Amino acid sequence: MSQRQKYIPIIAICISIIAAGAIIAYRPQLADEADDLFRYPSGIPPSMGTVASTWLGEDQVNAIHVSGSGSISAQANQATVSLGVMTEDPSAGEAVDDNAVLMTAVIEAIKALGIPEDKIKTVTYSVYPNYDWELRQTTGYRVTNMIQIEIDDLDLVGPVIDVAADAGANNIQGISFGLSDDIVEQLQTDAYVLALQNARAKADLIAETLDIEVTGVLYVSESSYTPYTATRSYDVAEAGMAAPTPILEGSLSVSVNVQVSFTFQ
């Protein structure tokens, strides 16, 4: 064994001793840093938020991390009605022609109520064979033509369904209610304010309980914004009743959640 190889174990032992001493010397520092963190007293649930020290670049900043939520509701002021015509005939041509006649009558009846043509659009048009698997042959054809009608005057929702059914619409899929863009924008703004106020209220409660002072805002982020749309299905038999169709639109909500970090001292 060479002279150099004899010293390798000795060098390894020395390095291990030096590393162990460094770790032991570092532990008191970690304990001191842990003592600087704030802890919740009894009575404050963890869901209220988090109080801790965080690093901003090379600076250590004390921060309260909380979430806030806000929700605002408003009466729907728009509606979309989905309806159509389904026809069946021995030949595809007859089914297409019969469907066209009925759908033309439906659209004209809806336009007669004052609904502009640009508010009416075709969403589905299909032609399918009716196949008899026992006879193993095509027995006829089915044509389906579905349209959507955008309605700004909710008083016309019921009449639209009534006149469409009277004109030949035999497939009423449903009604969805919504809000115009300007109302959605206002509701979103109001919901943001409520969410931020909710977050600040949580931060103030934590600060008061821990006897600290909120000094500013580190950052704010939006976690979600959800407009909810109410939808009602509709039955053809119900739409075809002699009595006028009653429609109750209800209200819609806009909800906002935020995450906020407040600095404190």
C-alpha positions as a Markdown table, in Angstrom:
| # | Residue | x | y | z |
|---|---|---|---|---|
| 1 | Met | 0.0 | 0.0 | 0.0 |
| 2 | Ser | 1.4 | 3.4 | -1.0 |
| 3 | Gln | 2.0 | 6.2 | 1.5 |
| 4 | Arg | -0.8 | 8.3 | -0.1 |
| 5 | Gln | -3.4 | 5.5 | 0.3 |
| 6 | Lys | -2.6 | 5.3 | 4.0 |
| 7 | Tyr | -3.8 | 8.9 | 4.6 |
| 8 | Ile | -7.2 | 8.5 | 2.7 |
| 9 | Pro | -9.1 | 7.1 | 5.7 |
| 10 | Ile | -7.7 | 9.7 | 8.0 |
| 11 | Ile | -8.8 | 12.5 | 5.7 |
| 12 | Ala | -12.3 | 11.1 | 5.4 |
| 13 | Ile | -12.7 | 10.9 | 9.2 |
| 14 | Cys | -11.6 | 14.6 | 9.5 |
| 15 | Ile | -14.1 | 15.7 | 6.9 |
| 16 | Ser | -16.9 | 13.9 | 8.7 |
| 17 | Ile | -16.0 | 15.5 | 12.1 |
| 18 | Ile | -16.0 | 19.0 | 10.5 |
| 19 | Ala | -19.4 | 18.4 | 8.8 |
| 20 | Ala | -21.0 | 17.2 | 12.0 |
| 21 | Gly | -19.7 | 20.2 | 13.9 |
| 22 | Ala | -21.2 | 22.6 | 11.3 |
| 23 | Ile | -24.6 | 20.9 | 11.6 |
| 24 | Ile | -24.5 | 21.2 | 15.3 |
| 25 | Ala | -23.6 | 24.8 | 15.2 |
| 26 | Tyr | -26.4 | 25.6 | 12.7 |
| 27 | Arg | -29.3 | 24.0 | 14.8 |
| 28 | Pro | -29.6 | 26.9 | 17.3 |
| 29 | Gln | -30.1 | 29.3 | 14.4 |
| 30 | Leu | -32.9 | 27.2 | 13.0 |
| 31 | Ala | -34.6 | 27.2 | 16.4 |
| 32 | Asp | -34.3 | 31.0 | 16.7 |
| 33 | Glu | -35.9 | 31.4 | 13.3 |
| 34 | Ala | -38.8 | 29.1 | 14.2 |
| 35 | Asp | -39.4 | 31.2 | 17.4 |
| 36 | Asp | -39.9 | 34.2 | 15.1 |
| 37 | Leu | -43.0 | 32.7 | 13.4 |
| 38 | Phe | -46.4 | 33.6 | 14.8 |
| 39 | Arg | -48.8 | 30.9 | 16.0 |
| 40 | Tyr | -52.5 | 31.1 | 16.3 |
| 41 | Pro | -53.9 | 31.4 | 19.8 |
| 42 | Ser | -56.9 | 29.2 | 20.7 |
| 43 | Gly | -60.1 | 30.3 | 19.1 |
| 44 | Ile | -58.8 | 31.2 | 15.6 |
| 45 | Pro | -59.4 | 28.4 | 13.1 |
| 46 | Pro | -56.7 | 27.7 | 10.5 |
| 47 | Ser | -59.2 | 28.4 | 7.8 |
| 48 | Met | -59.1 | 32.1 | 8.7 |
| 49 | Gly | -55.6 | 32.4 | 7.2 |
| 50 | Thr | -51.9 | 32.0 | 7.7 |
| 51 | Val | -49.5 | 34.2 | 9.7 |
| 52 | Ala | -45.8 | 33.7 | 8.9 |
| 53 | Ser | -42.6 | 35.3 | 7.8 |
| 54 | Thr | -41.9 | 35.2 | 4.0 |
| 55 | Trp | -39.0 | 36.3 | 1.8 |
| 56 | Leu | -39.3 | 39.1 | -0.7 |
| 57 | Gly | -36.1 | 39.1 | -2.6 |
| 58 | Glu | -33.4 | 39.3 | 0.1 |
| 59 | Asp | -35.8 | 40.9 | 2.7 |
| 60 | Gln | -37.9 | 38.9 | 5.2 |
| 61 | Val | -41.4 | 40.2 | 5.4 |
| 62 | Asn | -44.1 | 39.3 | 8.0 |
| 63 | Ala | -47.4 | 38.5 | 6.2 |
| 64 | Ile | -50.9 | 37.4 | 6.9 |
| 65 | His | -52.3 | 35.2 | 4.1 |
| 66 | Val | -56.1 | 35.1 | 3.9 |
| 67 | Ser | -58.8 | 34.3 | 1.3 |
| 68 | Gly | -62.0 | 36.3 | 0.7 |
| 69 | Ser | -65.2 | 35.6 | -1.1 |
| 70 | Gly | -68.1 | 37.7 | -2.4 |
| 71 | Ser | -71.3 | 37.0 | -4.3 |
| 72 | Ile | -73.8 | 39.3 | -5.9 |
| 73 | Ser | -77.2 | 38.4 | -7.4 |
| 74 | Ala | -79.4 | 40.1 | -10.0 |
| 75 | Gln | -82.6 | 39.4 | -11.8 |
| 76 | Ala | -82.0 | 37.9 | -15.2 |
| 77 | Asn | -82.7 | 40.2 | -18.1 |
| 78 | Gln | -82.0 | 37.9 | -21.1 |
| 79 | Ala | -83.2 | 34.5 | -22.2 |
| 80 | Thr | -82.4 | 32.0 | -24.8 |
| 81 | Val | -85.1 | 29.6 | -26.0 |
| 82 | Ser | -84.1 | 26.4 | -27.8 |
| 83 | Leu | -86.8 | 24.8 | -29.9 |
| 84 | Gly | -87.4 | 23.1 | -33.3 |
| 85 | Val | -89.3 | 20.8 | -35.6 |
| 86 | Met | -88.9 | 17.1 | -36.1 |
| 87 | Thr | -90.6 | 15.4 | -39.1 |
| 88 | Glu | -90.7 | 11.8 | -40.3 |
| 89 | Asp | -91.7 | 10.6 | -43.8 |
| 90 | Pro | -91.1 | 7.6 | -46.0 |
| 91 | Ser | -88.6 | 9.5 | -48.2 |
| 92 | Ala | -85.9 | 11.9 | -47.2 |
| 93 | Gly | -87.2 | 14.5 | -49.7 |
| 94 | Glu | -90.6 | 14.5 | -48.2 |
| 95 | Ala | -89.2 | 14.8 | -44.6 |
| 96 | Val | -87.0 | 17.7 | -45.7 |
| 97 | Asp | -89.9 | 19.5 | -47.4 |
| 98 | Asp | -92.3 | 19.0 | -44.6 |
| 99 | Asn | -89.8 | 20.2 | -42.1 |
| 100 | Ala | -89.0 | 23.3 | -44.1 |
| 101 | Val | -92.7 | 24.3 | -44.3 |
| 102 | Leu | -93.2 | 23.9 | -40.6 |
| 103 | Met | -89.9 | 25.7 | -39.6 |
| 104 | Thr | -90.7 | 28.6 | -41.9 |
| 105 | Ala | -94.1 | 29.0 | -40.2 |
| 106 | Val | -92.4 | 28.8 | -36.8 |
| 107 | Ile | -89.8 | 31.5 | -37.6 |
| 108 | Glu | -92.4 | 33.8 | -39.2 |
| 109 | Ala | -94.6 | 33.5 | -36.1 |
| 110 | Ile | -91.7 | 34.3 | -33.8 |
| 111 | Lys | -90.7 | 37.3 | -36.0 |
| 112 | Ala | -94.3 | 38.6 | -35.8 |
| 113 | Leu | -93.8 | 39.1 | -32.1 |
| 114 | Gly | -91.1 | 41.6 | -32.8 |
| 115 | Ile | -88.1 | 39.3 | -32.5 |
| 116 | Pro | -85.5 | 40.4 | -35.1 |
| 117 | Glu | -84.2 | 37.8 | -37.5 |
| 118 | Asp | -80.6 | 38.2 | -36.3 |
| 119 | Lys | -81.7 | 37.0 | -32.9 |
| 120 | Ile | -82.8 | 33.6 | -34.5 |
| 121 | Lys | -80.1 | 31.1 | -35.5 |
| 122 | Thr | -80.0 | 27.4 | -36.5 |
| 123 | Val | -78.0 | 25.3 | -34.1 |
| 124 | Thr | -78.8 | 21.7 | -35.4 |
| 125 | Tyr | -80.0 | 20.3 | -38.7 |
| 126 | Ser | -79.9 | 16.6 | -39.3 |
| 127 | Val | -81.4 | 13.9 | -41.6 |
| 128 | Tyr | -81.3 | 10.3 | -40.4 |
| 129 | Pro | -82.8 | 7.1 | -41.8 |
| 130 | Asn | -85.2 | 5.1 | -39.6 |
| 131 | Tyr | -84.0 | 1.6 | -39.8 |
| 132 | Asp | -86.1 | -1.5 | -38.9 |
| 133 | Trp | -83.6 | -4.1 | -37.6 |
| 134 | Glu | -86.2 | -6.9 | -37.7 |
| 135 | Leu | -87.0 | -6.2 | -41.3 |
| 136 | Arg | -83.4 | -5.1 | -42.0 |
| 137 | Gln | -84.5 | -2.2 | -44.1 |
| 138 | Thr | -85.0 | 1.6 | -44.0 |
| 139 | Thr | -88.6 | 2.4 | -43.2 |
| 140 | Gly | -88.4 | 6.2 | -43.5 |
| 141 | Tyr | -86.4 | 9.3 | -42.7 |
| 142 | Arg | -86.3 | 11.7 | -39.8 |
| 143 | Val | -85.4 | 15.4 | -40.2 |
| 144 | Thr | -84.6 | 17.6 | -37.1 |
| 145 | Asn | -84.1 | 21.3 | -37.3 |
| 146 | Met | -83.3 | 23.2 | -34.0 |
| 147 | Ile | -83.1 | 26.9 | -33.6 |
| 148 | Gln | -82.1 | 29.3 | -30.7 |
| 149 | Ile | -84.0 | 32.5 | -30.1 |
| 150 | Glu | -82.3 | 35.3 | -28.1 |
| 151 | Ile | -84.9 | 37.3 | -26.2 |
| 152 | Asp | -84.1 | 40.7 | -24.5 |
| 153 | Asp | -87.7 | 41.3 | -23.4 |
| 154 | Leu | -88.5 | 38.5 | -20.9 |
| 155 | Asp | -92.2 | 39.2 | -21.2 |
| 156 | Leu | -91.9 | 37.6 | -24.7 |
| 157 | Val | -90.5 | 34.3 | -23.6 |
| 158 | Gly | -93.9 | 32.7 | -22.9 |
| 159 | Pro | -95.5 | 34.0 | -26.1 |
| 160 | Val | -92.5 | 32.8 | -28.2 |
| 161 | Ile | -93.0 | 29.3 | -27.0 |
| 162 | Asp | -96.8 | 29.5 | -27.5 |
| 163 | Val | -96.7 | 30.8 | -31.1 |
| 164 | Ala | -93.9 | 28.4 | -32.0 |
| 165 | Ala | -95.8 | 25.4 | -30.7 |
| 166 | Asp | -99.0 | 26.6 | -32.5 |
| 167 | Ala | -97.0 | 27.0 | -35.8 |
| 168 | Gly | -95.6 | 23.4 | -35.6 |
| 169 | Ala | -92.6 | 23.3 | -33.2 |
| 170 | Asn | -92.7 | 19.9 | -31.5 |
| 171 | Asn | -89.3 | 19.9 | -29.8 |
| 172 | Ile | -88.9 | 22.5 | -27.0 |
| 173 | Gln | -85.5 | 21.7 | -25.5 |
| 174 | Gly | -85.5 | 24.4 | -22.8 |
| 175 | Ile | -84.9 | 28.0 | -21.7 |
| 176 | Ser | -81.7 | 29.5 | -20.3 |
| 177 | Phe | -81.6 | 32.8 | -18.5 |
| 178 | Gly | -78.7 | 35.2 | -18.5 |
| 179 | Leu | -77.4 | 38.7 | -17.9 |
| 180 | Ser | -76.4 | 41.4 | -20.3 |
| 181 | Asp | -72.7 | 42.2 | -20.5 |
| 182 | Asp | -73.0 | 45.5 | -18.7 |
| 183 | Ile | -74.8 | 44.0 | -15.8 |
| 184 | Val | -72.3 | 41.1 | -15.5 |
| 185 | Glu | -69.5 | 43.7 | -15.4 |
| 186 | Gln | -71.1 | 45.6 | -12.6 |
| 187 | Leu | -71.9 | 42.5 | -10.6 |
| 188 | Gln | -68.3 | 41.3 | -11.0 |
| 189 | Thr | -67.0 | 44.7 | -9.7 |
| 190 | Asp | -69.3 | 44.6 | -6.7 |
| 191 | Ala | -68.4 | 40.9 | -6.0 |
| 192 | Tyr | -64.7 | 41.8 | -6.1 |
| 193 | Val | -65.3 | 44.6 | -3.5 |
| 194 | Leu | -67.1 | 42.2 | -1.2 |
| 195 | Ala | -64.4 | 39.6 | -1.6 |
| 196 | Leu | -61.7 | 42.1 | -0.7 |
| 197 | Gln | -63.7 | 43.4 | 2.3 |
| 198 | Asn | -64.1 | 39.8 | 3.5 |
| 199 | Ala | -60.4 | 39.2 | 3.2 |
| 200 | Arg | -59.6 | 42.5 | 5.1 |
| 201 | Ala | -62.0 | 41.6 | 7.8 |
| 202 | Lys | -60.3 | 38.3 | 8.4 |
| 203 | Ala | -56.8 | 40.0 | 8.5 |
| 204 | Asp | -58.1 | 42.6 | 11.0 |
| 205 | Leu | -59.5 | 39.9 | 13.2 |
| 206 | Ile | -56.2 | 38.0 | 13.2 |
| 207 | Ala | -54.2 | 41.1 | 13.8 |
| 208 | Glu | -56.4 | 42.2 | 16.7 |
| 209 | Thr | -56.2 | 38.8 | 18.3 |
| 210 | Leu | -52.4 | 38.6 | 17.9 |
| 211 | Asp | -51.9 | 42.2 | 18.9 |
| 212 | Ile | -50.1 | 43.1 | 15.7 |
| 213 | Glu | -50.7 | 45.9 | 13.2 |
| 214 | Val | -51.6 | 45.5 | 9.5 |
| 215 | Thr | -49.3 | 47.8 | 7.5 |
| 216 | Gly | -50.0 | 47.1 | 3.8 |
| 217 | Val | -50.7 | 44.6 | 1.1 |
| 218 | Leu | -48.1 | 42.3 | -0.3 |
| 219 | Tyr | -50.1 | 40.9 | -3.2 |
| 220 | Val | -53.7 | 40.1 | -4.3 |
| 221 | Ser | -54.7 | 37.4 | -6.7 |
| 222 | Glu | -58.1 | 36.2 | -8.1 |
| 223 | Ser | -58.7 | 32.5 | -7.7 |
| 224 | Ser | -62.2 | 32.2 | -9.4 |
| 225 | Tyr | -65.0 | 34.1 | -11.0 |
| 226 | Thr | -68.2 | 32.2 | -11.8 |
| 227 | Pro | -71.4 | 33.4 | -13.4 |
| 228 | Tyr | -74.2 | 31.0 | -12.8 |
| 229 | Thr | -77.0 | 30.5 | -15.4 |
| 230 | Ala | -80.3 | 29.0 | -14.6 |
| 231 | Thr | -81.8 | 26.7 | -17.1 |
| 232 | Arg | -85.3 | 25.3 | -17.4 |
| 233 | Ser | -86.4 | 22.4 | -19.5 |
| 234 | Tyr | -89.7 | 22.5 | -21.3 |
| 235 | Asp | -92.2 | 19.9 | -22.3 |
| 236 | Val | -94.0 | 20.0 | -25.6 |
| 237 | Ala | -97.3 | 19.1 | -24.2 |
| 238 | Glu | -96.9 | 21.9 | -21.6 |
| 239 | Ala | -96.1 | 24.3 | -24.4 |
| 240 | Gly | -99.1 | 23.3 | -26.4 |
| 241 | Met | -101.6 | 24.0 | -23.7 |
| 242 | Ala | -104.3 | 26.5 | -24.5 |
| 243 | Ala | -103.5 | 28.8 | -21.6 |
| 244 | Pro | -100.6 | 31.3 | -21.9 |
| 245 | Thr | -97.2 | 29.9 | -20.8 |
| 246 | Pro | -96.0 | 31.5 | -17.5 |
| 247 | Ile | -92.3 | 32.1 | -17.2 |
| 248 | Leu | -90.5 | 33.0 | -14.0 |
| 249 | Glu | -86.9 | 33.9 | -14.7 |
| 250 | Gly | -85.4 | 34.1 | -11.1 |
| 251 | Ser | -82.1 | 35.6 | -10.3 |
| 252 | Leu | -78.5 | 34.8 | -11.2 |
| 253 | Ser | -75.3 | 35.2 | -9.2 |
| 254 | Val | -71.7 | 36.2 | -9.8 |
| 255 | Ser | -69.2 | 34.9 | -7.3 |
| 256 | Val | -65.5 | 36.0 | -6.8 |
| 257 | Asn | -62.8 | 34.5 | -4.6 |
| 258 | Val | -59.5 | 36.3 | -3.9 |
| 259 | Gln | -56.2 | 35.5 | -2.1 |
| 260 | Val | -54.6 | 38.4 | -0.3 |
| 261 | Ser | -51.4 | 38.8 | 1.7 |
| 262 | Phe | -51.2 | 41.6 | 4.2 |
| 263 | Thr | -48.0 | 42.8 | 5.7 |
| 264 | Phe | -47.8 | 43.5 | 9.4 |
| 265 | Gln | -45.5 | 44.6 | 12.2 |
